[in-house]
Amino acid sequence: MISSNIAKRYAQAFFEIAGEEKRYEEYYRELNLFSALLKENENLSEFLSNPVVDQPEKKTVVESVLAKLRISPLTANFLKLLVDKRRIGILSDIEDCYRELMDLTLQKIRISVQTAFPLTVELSGRLQAGLERMTGKQVEMTVQEDSSLLGGIVVRVGDTLYDGSIRTQLNNIRNLLGEER
């Protein structure tokens, strides 16, 4: 909980700076890029979180990595600040908080869709348009195939689940028949 509050404060501060320049998404992509690098490279992540390693040494390594990634000076300074304050270990939490702030400000919502079969481009577009009308926000939709659904669709909008799968409908019928015996 404490690290979550700290992550929110760092994300809020960085978000406000991004807002001054109206570059929310660009800075998010850069945070995401560095965060993904840390997730993929365990050695780098362990090196940066190791309390035995001197801060100047960590900062030098981060600066060389940032130079190769071509990250903007503002994001680079923010990441170096996290290293200085020994908060680089909560970067993924900061990234999540930043993303929530960005989505709220830009009126975006992320929706996951599960289908038994691949959606055509036309059907995917119609579904996205319908979800945008329903939510009143710009939808970023991810579609996954799940053959266990048998048919139908399952849509997750935030904490709400719309389950129109045949598997769920069959389970509901099974439960009803079992209760009436």
C-alpha atoms as an extended CHARMM CRD file, in Angstrom:
* protein
*
       181  EXT
         1         1  MET       CA              0.0000000000        0.0000000000        0.0000000000  PROA      1               0.0000000000
         2         2  ILE       CA              2.8020000000        2.3930000000        0.8750000000  PROA      2               0.0000000000
         3         3  SER       CA              4.6170000000        1.7820000000       -2.4050000000  PROA      3               0.0000000000
         4         4  SER       CA              1.3020000000        2.2820000000       -4.2060000000  PROA      4               0.0000000000
         5         5  ASN       CA              0.8790000000        5.7200000000       -2.6360000000  PROA      5               0.0000000000
         6         6  ILE       CA              4.4590000000        6.6040000000       -3.4770000000  PROA      6               0.0000000000
         7         7  ALA       CA              3.9530000000        5.4080000000       -7.0620000000  PROA      7               0.0000000000
         8         8  LYS       CA              0.8270000000        7.5670000000       -7.3450000000  PROA      8               0.0000000000
         9         9  ARG       CA              2.7180000000       10.6520000000       -6.1580000000  PROA      9               0.0000000000
        10        10  TYR       CA              5.5780000000       10.1340000000       -8.6040000000  PROA      10              0.0000000000
        11        11  ALA       CA              3.1400000000        9.3800000000      -11.4410000000  PROA      11              0.0000000000
        12        12  GLN       CA              1.0720000000       12.4730000000      -10.6070000000  PROA      12              0.0000000000
        13        13  ALA       CA              4.1490000000       14.7150000000      -10.5800000000  PROA      13              0.0000000000
        14        14  PHE       CA              5.4370000000       13.3510000000      -13.8850000000  PROA      14              0.0000000000
        15        15  PHE       CA              1.9360000000       13.5390000000      -15.3750000000  PROA      15              0.0000000000
        16        16  GLU       CA              1.5850000000       17.2080000000      -14.4500000000  PROA      16              0.0000000000
        17        17  ILE       CA              4.8920000000       17.9900000000      -16.1440000000  PROA      17              0.0000000000
        18        18  ALA       CA              3.7670000000       16.0450000000      -19.2310000000  PROA      18              0.0000000000
        19        19  GLY       CA              0.5310000000       18.0420000000      -19.1780000000  PROA      19              0.0000000000
        20        20  GLU       CA              2.4070000000       21.3150000000      -19.3940000000  PROA      20              0.0000000000
        21        21  GLU       CA              3.8270000000       20.1270000000      -22.6990000000  PROA      21              0.0000000000
        22        22  LYS       CA              0.6950000000       18.1790000000      -23.7680000000  PROA      22              0.0000000000
        23        23  ARG       CA              2.8380000000       15.1080000000      -24.4370000000  PROA      23              0.0000000000
        24        24  TYR       CA              1.0560000000       12.5680000000      -22.2270000000  PROA      24              0.0000000000
        25        25  GLU       CA              1.2120000000        9.6370000000      -24.6320000000  PROA      25              0.0000000000
        26        26  GLU       CA              4.7900000000       10.2390000000      -25.7580000000  PROA      26              0.0000000000
        27        27  TYR       CA              6.0560000000       10.2380000000      -22.1720000000  PROA      27              0.0000000000
        28        28  TYR       CA              3.9610000000        7.1790000000      -21.3670000000  PROA      28              0.0000000000
        29        29  ARG       CA              5.5330000000        5.2870000000      -24.2840000000  PROA      29              0.0000000000
        30        30  GLU       CA              8.9770000000        6.1870000000      -22.9770000000  PROA      30              0.0000000000
        31        31  LEU       CA              8.1360000000        5.0530000000      -19.4330000000  PROA      31              0.0000000000
        32        32  ASN       CA              6.7090000000        1.8610000000      -20.8740000000  PROA      32              0.0000000000
        33        33  LEU       CA              9.8130000000        1.2870000000      -22.9990000000  PROA      33              0.0000000000
        34        34  PHE       CA             12.1730000000        1.5510000000      -20.0290000000  PROA      34              0.0000000000
        35        35  SER       CA              9.8600000000       -0.4590000000      -17.7760000000  PROA      35              0.0000000000
        36        36  ALA       CA              9.6340000000       -3.2410000000      -20.3740000000  PROA      36              0.0000000000
        37        37  LEU       CA             13.4170000000       -3.2440000000      -20.6430000000  PROA      37              0.0000000000
        38        38  LEU       CA             13.6970000000       -3.7690000000      -16.8780000000  PROA      38              0.0000000000
        39        39  LYS       CA             11.1460000000       -6.5980000000      -16.9990000000  PROA      39              0.0000000000
        40        40  GLU       CA             12.9770000000       -8.3220000000      -19.8510000000  PROA      40              0.0000000000
        41        41  ASN       CA             16.4840000000       -7.8490000000      -18.4500000000  PROA      41              0.0000000000
        42        42  GLU       CA             16.6560000000       -9.3410000000      -14.9520000000  PROA      42              0.0000000000
        43        43  ASN       CA             20.3580000000       -8.5250000000      -14.6100000000  PROA      43              0.0000000000
        44        44  LEU       CA             19.7410000000       -4.8200000000      -15.1430000000  PROA      44              0.0000000000
        45        45  SER       CA             16.7670000000       -4.8460000000      -12.8070000000  PROA      45              0.0000000000
        46        46  GLU       CA             18.7100000000       -6.6180000000      -10.0590000000  PROA      46              0.0000000000
        47        47  PHE       CA             21.6880000000       -4.3050000000      -10.5540000000  PROA      47              0.0000000000
        48        48  LEU       CA             19.5150000000       -1.2030000000      -10.1380000000  PROA      48              0.0000000000
        49        49  SER       CA             17.7000000000       -2.5480000000       -7.0830000000  PROA      49              0.0000000000
        50        50  ASN       CA             20.8740000000       -3.8100000000       -5.3570000000  PROA      50              0.0000000000
        51        51  PRO       CA             21.5660000000       -1.6200000000       -2.3010000000  PROA      51              0.0000000000
        52        52  VAL       CA             25.2650000000       -2.5660000000       -2.3130000000  PROA      52              0.0000000000
        53        53  VAL       CA             25.9200000000       -0.9000000000       -5.6740000000  PROA      53              0.0000000000
        54        54  ASP       CA             26.7840000000        2.8030000000       -5.4310000000  PROA      54              0.0000000000
        55        55  GLN       CA             24.2210000000        5.2900000000       -6.7400000000  PROA      55              0.0000000000
        56        56  PRO       CA             26.6730000000        7.0430000000       -9.1280000000  PROA      56              0.0000000000
        57        57  GLU       CA             27.4510000000        3.6810000000      -10.7200000000  PROA      57              0.0000000000
        58        58  LYS       CA             23.7320000000        2.9350000000      -11.1710000000  PROA      58              0.0000000000
        59        59  LYS       CA             23.1680000000        6.3830000000      -12.6170000000  PROA      59              0.0000000000
        60        60  THR       CA             25.9970000000        5.9100000000      -15.1440000000  PROA      60              0.0000000000
        61        61  VAL       CA             24.4960000000        2.6330000000      -16.3270000000  PROA      61              0.0000000000
        62        62  VAL       CA             21.0210000000        4.1700000000      -16.6080000000  PROA      62              0.0000000000
        63        63  GLU       CA             22.3910000000        7.1340000000      -18.5630000000  PROA      63              0.0000000000
        64        64  SER       CA             24.0820000000        4.8270000000      -21.0770000000  PROA      64              0.0000000000
        65        65  VAL       CA             20.9030000000        2.7650000000      -21.4780000000  PROA      65              0.0000000000
        66        66  LEU       CA             18.7940000000        5.9160000000      -21.9100000000  PROA      66              0.0000000000
        67        67  ALA       CA             21.1650000000        7.2430000000      -24.5690000000  PROA      67              0.0000000000
        68        68  LYS       CA             20.7110000000        4.0390000000      -26.5890000000  PROA      68              0.0000000000
        69        69  LEU       CA             16.9220000000        4.1700000000      -26.2290000000  PROA      69              0.0000000000
        70        70  ARG       CA             16.7700000000        7.8280000000      -27.3540000000  PROA      70              0.0000000000
        71        71  ILE       CA             14.4310000000        8.8350000000      -24.5620000000  PROA      71              0.0000000000
        72        72  SER       CA             13.5070000000       12.5000000000      -24.1910000000  PROA      72              0.0000000000
        73        73  PRO       CA             15.5040000000       14.5580000000      -21.6750000000  PROA      73              0.0000000000
        74        74  LEU       CA             12.4650000000       15.0210000000      -19.4190000000  PROA      74              0.0000000000
        75        75  THR       CA             11.7420000000       11.2930000000      -19.1240000000  PROA      75              0.0000000000
        76        76  ALA       CA             15.4570000000       10.5590000000      -18.7680000000  PROA      76              0.0000000000
        77        77  ASN       CA             15.7110000000       13.0190000000      -15.8740000000  PROA      77              0.0000000000
        78        78  PHE       CA             12.6420000000       11.4680000000      -14.2460000000  PROA      78              0.0000000000
        79        79  LEU       CA             14.1200000000        7.9740000000      -14.5050000000  PROA      79              0.0000000000
        80        80  LYS       CA             17.4530000000        9.1840000000      -13.1090000000  PROA      80              0.0000000000
        81        81  LEU       CA             15.5490000000       10.7930000000      -10.2310000000  PROA      81              0.0000000000
        82        82  LEU       CA             13.9360000000        7.4240000000       -9.5130000000  PROA      82              0.0000000000
        83        83  VAL       CA             17.3900000000        5.8680000000       -9.3910000000  PROA      83              0.0000000000
        84        84  ASP       CA             18.6660000000        8.6310000000       -7.0860000000  PROA      84              0.0000000000
        85        85  LYS       CA             15.6840000000        8.2360000000       -4.7390000000  PROA      85              0.0000000000
        86        86  ARG       CA             15.9360000000        4.4360000000       -4.8520000000  PROA      86              0.0000000000
        87        87  ARG       CA             12.4540000000        4.1780000000       -6.3800000000  PROA      87              0.0000000000
        88        88  ILE       CA             13.3210000000        2.5520000000       -9.7150000000  PROA      88              0.0000000000
        89        89  GLY       CA             11.9510000000       -0.7280000000       -8.3170000000  PROA      89              0.0000000000
        90        90  ILE       CA              8.3990000000        0.6650000000       -8.3920000000  PROA      90              0.0000000000
        91        91  LEU       CA              8.6280000000        1.9120000000      -11.9830000000  PROA      91              0.0000000000
        92        92  SER       CA              5.9590000000       -0.5120000000      -13.2100000000  PROA      92              0.0000000000
        93        93  ASP       CA              3.5650000000        0.7750000000      -10.5030000000  PROA      93              0.0000000000
        94        94  ILE       CA              4.3590000000        4.3570000000      -11.4900000000  PROA      94              0.0000000000
        95        95  GLU       CA              3.7340000000        3.4500000000      -15.1270000000  PROA      95              0.0000000000
        96        96  ASP       CA              0.3270000000        1.9320000000      -14.2380000000  PROA      96              0.0000000000
        97        97  CYS       CA             -0.6920000000        5.0060000000      -12.2260000000  PROA      97              0.0000000000
        98        98  TYR       CA              0.4570000000        7.3120000000      -15.0210000000  PROA      98              0.0000000000
        99        99  ARG       CA             -1.5550000000        5.3060000000      -17.5360000000  PROA      99              0.0000000000
       100       100  GLU       CA             -4.7020000000        5.6280000000      -15.3980000000  PROA      100             0.0000000000
       101       101  LEU       CA             -4.2300000000        9.3990000000      -15.1790000000  PROA      101             0.0000000000
       102       102  MET       CA             -3.6070000000        9.6170000000      -18.9160000000  PROA      102             0.0000000000
       103       103  ASP       CA             -6.6760000000        7.5430000000      -19.7940000000  PROA      103             0.0000000000
       104       104  LEU       CA             -8.8520000000        9.6410000000      -17.5010000000  PROA      104             0.0000000000
       105       105  THR       CA             -7.5860000000       12.9070000000      -18.9910000000  PROA      105             0.0000000000
       106       106  LEU       CA             -7.7380000000       11.7760000000      -22.6270000000  PROA      106             0.0000000000
       107       107  GLN       CA            -11.1330000000       10.0730000000      -22.1740000000  PROA      107             0.0000000000
       108       108  LYS       CA             -9.8080000000        6.6300000000      -23.1100000000  PROA      108             0.0000000000
       109       109  ILE       CA            -10.8430000000        3.2420000000      -21.8410000000  PROA      109             0.0000000000
       110       110  ARG       CA             -9.1040000000       -0.0750000000      -22.3220000000  PROA      110             0.0000000000
       111       111  ILE       CA            -11.3660000000       -3.0070000000      -23.0630000000  PROA      111             0.0000000000
       112       112  SER       CA            -10.5070000000       -6.6730000000      -23.4410000000  PROA      112             0.0000000000
       113       113  VAL       CA            -12.5980000000       -8.9220000000      -25.6420000000  PROA      113             0.0000000000
       114       114  GLN       CA            -12.5410000000      -12.7080000000      -25.7640000000  PROA      114             0.0000000000
       115       115  THR       CA            -14.0980000000      -14.5580000000      -28.6650000000  PROA      115             0.0000000000
       116       116  ALA       CA            -14.2560000000      -18.1990000000      -29.6750000000  PROA      116             0.0000000000
       117       117  PHE       CA            -13.2790000000      -17.3430000000      -33.2350000000  PROA      117             0.0000000000
       118       118  PRO       CA            -11.3010000000      -14.5050000000      -34.8590000000  PROA      118             0.0000000000
       119       119  LEU       CA            -13.2570000000      -11.3210000000      -35.5010000000  PROA      119             0.0000000000
       120       120  THR       CA            -13.3500000000       -9.9000000000      -39.0010000000  PROA      120             0.0000000000
       121       121  VAL       CA            -12.0670000000       -6.3600000000      -39.4360000000  PROA      121             0.0000000000
       122       122  GLU       CA            -15.6160000000       -5.1460000000      -40.0820000000  PROA      122             0.0000000000
       123       123  LEU       CA            -17.0610000000       -6.8710000000      -37.0070000000  PROA      123             0.0000000000
       124       124  SER       CA            -14.1860000000       -5.6650000000      -34.8420000000  PROA      124             0.0000000000
       125       125  GLY       CA            -14.7840000000       -2.0940000000      -36.0300000000  PROA      125             0.0000000000
       126       126  ARG       CA            -18.5240000000       -2.3220000000      -35.3480000000  PROA      126             0.0000000000
       127       127  LEU       CA            -17.8860000000       -3.7390000000      -31.8790000000  PROA      127             0.0000000000
       128       128  GLN       CA            -15.4170000000       -0.9640000000      -31.0970000000  PROA      128             0.0000000000
       129       129  ALA       CA            -17.8360000000        1.7050000000      -32.3510000000  PROA      129             0.0000000000
       130       130  GLY       CA            -20.6240000000        0.2270000000      -30.2160000000  PROA      130             0.0000000000
       131       131  LEU       CA            -18.3870000000        0.1480000000      -27.1430000000  PROA      131             0.0000000000
       132       132  GLU       CA            -17.3910000000        3.7810000000      -27.7580000000  PROA      132             0.0000000000
       133       133  ARG       CA            -21.0620000000        4.7750000000      -27.8990000000  PROA      133             0.0000000000
       134       134  MET       CA            -21.7990000000        2.7640000000      -24.7490000000  PROA      134             0.0000000000
       135       135  THR       CA            -18.9060000000        4.1850000000      -22.7050000000  PROA      135             0.0000000000
       136       136  GLY       CA            -18.7320000000        7.6480000000      -24.2300000000  PROA      136             0.0000000000
       137       137  LYS       CA            -14.9560000000        7.2850000000      -24.4300000000  PROA      137             0.0000000000
       138       138  GLN       CA            -12.3280000000        6.4040000000      -26.9860000000  PROA      138             0.0000000000
       139       139  VAL       CA            -11.8650000000        2.6250000000      -26.8190000000  PROA      139             0.0000000000
       140       140  GLU       CA             -8.5620000000        0.7990000000      -27.0160000000  PROA      140             0.0000000000
       141       141  MET       CA             -9.6180000000       -2.7860000000      -27.5900000000  PROA      141             0.0000000000
       142       142  THR       CA             -7.5790000000       -5.9640000000      -27.2980000000  PROA      142             0.0000000000
       143       143  VAL       CA             -9.0640000000       -9.1270000000      -28.7400000000  PROA      143             0.0000000000
       144       144  GLN       CA             -8.0740000000      -12.6280000000      -27.6530000000  PROA      144             0.0000000000
       145       145  GLU       CA             -9.2660000000      -15.9470000000      -29.0040000000  PROA      145             0.0000000000
       146       146  ASP       CA            -10.4950000000      -18.4910000000      -26.4530000000  PROA      146             0.0000000000
       147       147  SER       CA            -11.8120000000      -21.6910000000      -28.0180000000  PROA      147             0.0000000000
       148       148  SER       CA            -13.1980000000      -22.8310000000      -24.6280000000  PROA      148             0.0000000000
       149       149  LEU       CA            -15.9930000000      -20.2440000000      -25.0310000000  PROA      149             0.0000000000
       150       150  LEU       CA            -17.5650000000      -22.4390000000      -27.7680000000  PROA      150             0.0000000000
       151       151  GLY       CA            -19.1570000000      -19.3200000000      -29.2590000000  PROA      151             0.0000000000
       152       152  GLY       CA            -20.2480000000      -15.8290000000      -28.3190000000  PROA      152             0.0000000000
       153       153  ILE       CA            -18.1870000000      -13.0890000000      -26.7460000000  PROA      153             0.0000000000
       154       154  VAL       CA            -16.9000000000      -11.9190000000      -23.3600000000  PROA      154             0.0000000000
       155       155  VAL       CA            -16.1740000000       -8.2030000000      -22.9120000000  PROA      155             0.0000000000
       156       156  ARG       CA            -14.4050000000       -6.6850000000      -19.8950000000  PROA      156             0.0000000000
       157       157  VAL       CA            -14.8960000000       -2.9430000000      -19.4380000000  PROA      157             0.0000000000
       158       158  GLY       CA            -12.9570000000       -1.9200000000      -16.3360000000  PROA      158             0.0000000000
       159       159  ASP       CA            -14.3860000000       -4.0070000000      -13.4990000000  PROA      159             0.0000000000
       160       160  THR       CA            -17.5460000000       -4.9430000000      -15.4100000000  PROA      160             0.0000000000
       161       161  LEU       CA            -17.7740000000       -8.2380000000      -17.2770000000  PROA      161             0.0000000000
       162       162  TYR       CA            -20.3150000000       -8.7720000000      -20.0560000000  PROA      162             0.0000000000
       163       163  ASP       CA            -20.4210000000      -12.5160000000      -20.6580000000  PROA      163             0.0000000000
       164       164  GLY       CA            -22.3640000000      -13.5430000000      -23.7480000000  PROA      164             0.0000000000
       165       165  SER       CA            -20.4900000000      -16.7960000000      -24.2600000000  PROA      165             0.0000000000
       166       166  ILE       CA            -22.2580000000      -20.0480000000      -25.0590000000  PROA      166             0.0000000000
       167       167  ARG       CA            -20.2170000000      -21.7790000000      -22.3290000000  PROA      167             0.0000000000
       168       168  THR       CA            -21.7450000000      -19.4830000000      -19.6730000000  PROA      168             0.0000000000
       169       169  GLN       CA            -25.2430000000      -19.8640000000      -21.0960000000  PROA      169             0.0000000000
       170       170  LEU       CA            -24.9150000000      -23.6820000000      -21.0150000000  PROA      170             0.0000000000
       171       171  ASN       CA            -23.6380000000      -23.5240000000      -17.4230000000  PROA      171             0.0000000000
       172       172  ASN       CA            -26.6130000000      -21.3460000000      -16.4650000000  PROA      172             0.0000000000
       173       173  ILE       CA            -29.0280000000      -23.8520000000      -18.0360000000  PROA      173             0.0000000000
       174       174  ARG       CA            -27.2320000000      -26.7200000000      -16.2790000000  PROA      174             0.0000000000
       175       175  ASN       CA            -27.5670000000      -24.8990000000      -12.9410000000  PROA      175             0.0000000000
       176       176  LEU       CA            -31.2740000000      -24.2120000000      -13.5290000000  PROA      176             0.0000000000
       177       177  LEU       CA            -31.9830000000      -27.8350000000      -14.4140000000  PROA      177             0.0000000000
       178       178  GLY       CA            -29.9920000000      -29.0330000000      -11.4180000000  PROA      178             0.0000000000
       179       179  GLU       CA            -31.9340000000      -26.7830000000       -9.0640000000  PROA      179             0.0000000000
       180       180  GLU       CA            -35.3670000000      -27.9450000000      -10.3180000000  PROA      180             0.0000000000
       181       181  ARG       CA            -34.7500000000      -31.6700000000       -9.6920000000  PROA      181             0.0000000000
